[in-house]
Each structure stands twice: as structure tokens, then as C-alpha cells.
Amino acid sequence: MTSVFDPAGKQTACTIIEAGPCVVTQVKTTESDGYNALQLSFGDKTDKHSNKAEKNHFAKASTAPKKFSKEFRNFSVEKNIGETVTVEIFAEGDQVDVVGTTKGKGFQGVVKRHGFTGVGGATHGQHDRQRAPGSLGNSSDASRVMKGMRMAGRMGNDRVKLKGLKVVKIFPDKNYILVSGSVPGYNGSIVLIQK
């Protein structure tokens, strides 16, 4: 992340996203497929790490295999196979949604996962209970742990959509876009920007 200052001197925290160039690798129409859509591809992939189906698919667009492909229905810009889509489809001040996968943190306890504080002091019969979850369920009435009980488990690695992020600045020469706030994922992860 970084921050920028507006003319009034107000600081805004921003995330820099490399958004392109994305190559159009497939065009779907109502006549042939039943709906209108464009498939955009991003990132480079070597032939060594591509299978034959990928090589043939991208050969139709006269481009090398790509790491990531995504289909967009009713895309606002008319493009043909092999053409590129750059950050110039966005404008400063636009509201965008960013979809990504959060950082995976593995199996975590209740203190880190849910913010529990553990059982009170270390004395009065407490032994190794500082980070324990406490009681889990009822005794004879329910005789089970209720659904939704906050317990230890896998944390992170979730698909998240952040809505209404503002486009602060665009750098068309480098295909960079600055959006306000943070976006899900680690540095270098692939995210999806929706207008």
C-alpha cells in the first residue's frame, strides 16, 4: 500500500494494482453461445507449463498462454479477439469492486481467529487455560455442540469482495491503477476489478 495527497492536503491510503494489458482471448455472442461475453486473459505463462488445450486456445488469439482468464458478461467495450484492454477503461473517481482471495493463515486458535481473551487469571485453579475457548455446549438438554459455535479452525483463504472502492489515480503508461483502501490477498496475488 501507499498513500497520496489531494490538493487540499488530505492523505488517502491506496493500493497499487497492475491492471493490464489484458488480451481478449474469446468473444461470445448471442447467436453462437446464447449470451454476450468477453474472455480476458492476464499474465504470461511459458509453453513448458501449458497443456495442449491452452496452447491451442490462446493460439486463436495470436498470443502466448496466460496465467489467468476470466469471462465478463455484457462487457461495456466492444473488442475483437487479440485486442487488448488497458486501464484506460477506468477513470479517476469511478467506484469499483475488487474481488480476491485473502491471505491463508492456516489452523488458528480462538484467540487469533475470534479475538477471545482466554480464561481469567492464571491462579485460582487455572492451569494452561489462557488461550482456551472455554465451555462448548450444554450438558444433558442439548447434549451436543450447537451450530455456529466459534471454535479453532482454518483461518483466511476466503473469497472476498470489497465494494465501492474509489479509483484515485491511473497510470496508463504502466497500466497501474490506484484504488482507495486495501484489497484482499498477498503482494502479487491476482484480483478481479469490476466496474
C-alpha positions in Angstrom: 0.0 0.0 0.0 0.9 3.6 -0.4 -0.7 7.0 0.2 -1.4 10.0 -1.9 -2.3 13.6 -1.0 -5.1 15.6 -2.7 -4.8 19.4 -3.4 -6.3 20.2 0.0 -3.6 18.2 1.7 -5.8 15.2 2.8 -4.0 11.9 2.9 -5.6 8.8 1.3 -4.4 5.3 1.8 -4.2 3.5 -1.6 -3.3 0.2 -3.1 -1.4 0.0 -6.4 -2.8 -2.7 -8.8 -1.3 -3.6 -12.2 -4.4 -4.0 -14.3 -3.3 -5.0 -17.7 -2.8 -5.2 -20.5 -5.5 -7.9 -20.7 -5.8 -9.7 -24.0 -9.2 -10.7 -25.4 -8.9 -14.4 -26.0 -12.6 -15.3 -26.7 -15.7 -13.4 -27.8 -19.1 -15.0 -27.1 -22.2 -13.7 -28.9 -25.9 -14.4 -28.5 -26.0 -16.1 -31.9 -23.3 -18.7 -31.1 -23.4 -19.0 -27.3 -26.7 -17.6 -26.2 -25.2 -14.6 -24.4 -22.7 -11.8 -24.9 -19.3 -12.0 -23.1 -15.6 -11.4 -23.4 -12.9 -13.6 -22.0 -9.9 -11.5 -20.8 -6.6 -13.1 -20.0 -3.7 -11.7 -17.9 -0.1 -12.6 -17.1 2.4 -14.6 -19.0 2.8 -18.4 -18.9 5.6 -20.4 -20.6 4.8 -23.1 -23.1 6.5 -25.6 -20.8 3.8 -25.0 -18.1 0.9 -25.0 -20.6 -1.0 -28.0 -21.8 -2.0 -28.5 -25.4 -5.6 -27.3 -24.9 -4.3 -24.0 -23.5 -1.8 -23.5 -26.3 -4.4 -24.0 -29.0 -6.9 -21.8 -27.2 -4.5 -18.9 -27.0 -3.1 -19.5 -30.5 -6.5 -18.4 -31.9 -5.9 -15.0 -30.2 -2.3 -14.9 -31.5 -0.9 -14.7 -28.0 1.2 -16.7 -25.7 -0.6 -18.7 -22.9 -1.7 -16.7 -20.0 -1.9 -17.5 -16.3 -5.4 -16.2 -15.6 -8.5 -16.0 -17.7 -11.9 -14.6 -16.7 -15.2 -14.2 -18.6 -17.1 -10.9 -18.3 -20.7 -10.9 -19.4 -22.1 -7.8 -21.2 -18.7 -6.1 -21.3 -19.1 -2.3 -21.9 -16.4 -2.1 -24.6 -16.6 -3.8 -28.0 -13.4 -5.7 -28.7 -12.3 -8.4 -31.1 -10.1 -11.5 -30.4 -6.4 -10.5 -29.9 -7.1 -6.9 -29.0 -6.0 -5.6 -25.6 -8.0 -3.9 -22.7 -6.0 -1.5 -20.6 -6.6 0.6 -17.5 -8.0 3.4 -19.7 -11.5 1.9 -19.4 -11.4 3.3 -15.9 -11.5 7.0 -14.9 -10.4 8.8 -11.8 -13.3 9.0 -9.4 -15.0 5.8 -10.6 -16.4 3.3 -8.0 -15.1 -0.2 -8.5 -15.5 -3.6 -6.7 -12.3 -5.7 -6.1 -12.6 -9.5 -5.7 -9.7 -11.5 -4.3 -8.7 -14.3 -2.0 -7.4 -13.3 1.4 -4.2 -14.5 2.9 -4.3 -18.0 4.3 -3.3 -18.3 7.9 -3.7 -22.0 8.5 -5.3 -23.6 11.5 -5.6 -21.0 14.3 -6.9 -21.0 17.8 -9.9 -18.9 19.2 -7.7 -16.1 20.4 -6.4 -15.2 17.0 -9.4 -16.3 15.0 -12.2 -14.8 17.0 -10.5 -12.4 19.5 -11.2 -14.5 22.6 -9.2 -13.4 25.7 -9.0 -16.8 27.4 -9.9 -17.7 30.9 -9.2 -15.0 33.6 -6.2 -15.0 35.9 -3.5 -17.7 36.0 -4.3 -18.6 39.6 -7.4 -19.9 41.4 -7.2 -23.4 39.9 -6.5 -22.3 36.3 -3.8 -24.3 34.6 -2.8 -23.7 30.9 -6.2 -22.1 30.2 -5.1 -18.6 29.0 -5.8 -19.3 25.3 -8.5 -22.0 25.7 -12.1 -21.5 24.3 -14.0 -22.3 27.5 -17.3 -24.2 27.6 -18.6 -25.5 24.3 -22.1 -26.7 24.9 -24.9 -27.7 27.2 -25.0 -30.8 29.4 -27.9 -33.2 29.1 -30.5 -31.0 27.4 -28.9 -30.5 24.0 -26.0 -33.0 24.5 -24.2 -31.5 21.6 -22.3 -28.5 20.4 -24.6 -26.0 18.7 -24.0 -25.0 15.1 -22.1 -21.8 14.6 -20.1 -22.2 17.8 -16.9 -20.2 17.4 -14.0 -22.6 17.7 -10.5 -23.1 16.5 -10.1 -23.9 12.8 -8.8 -22.8 9.4 -8.5 -19.1 9.0 -8.2 -16.9 5.9 -8.0 -18.1 2.3 -11.6 -16.8 1.7 -13.0 -15.2 -1.4 -13.8 -11.6 -0.5 -15.5 -8.8 -2.5 -14.8 -5.2 -1.4 -17.4 -2.9 -2.9 -17.3 0.8 -3.7 -13.6 1.4 -3.7 -12.7 4.8 -5.4 -10.2 5.0 -8.3 -7.8 7.6 -7.1 -5.3 7.8 -9.9 -4.5 6.0 -13.2 -1.1 5.5 -14.8 -1.8 4.4 -18.4 1.8 4.0 -19.4 2.5 1.4 -16.8 -1.1 0.0 -16.5 -1.3 0.9 -12.8 -4.4 1.8 -11.1 -4.6 3.3 -7.5 -7.7 2.4 -5.5 -8.6 3.7 -2.1 -8.1 1.4 0.8 -6.8 -2.1 0.9 -7.6 -5.1 -1.3 -7.7 -8.8 -0.3 -4.6 -11.0 -0.9 -0.9 -11.0 -0.5 1.5 -8.9 -2.6 1.5 -10.2 -6.2 -1.8 -12.1 -5.9 -4.4 -11.8 -8.7 -7.5 -9.8 -8.1 -10.6 -9.0 -10.2 -11.7 -5.4 -10.7 -15.3 -4.9 -11.6 -16.8 -1.5 -12.7 
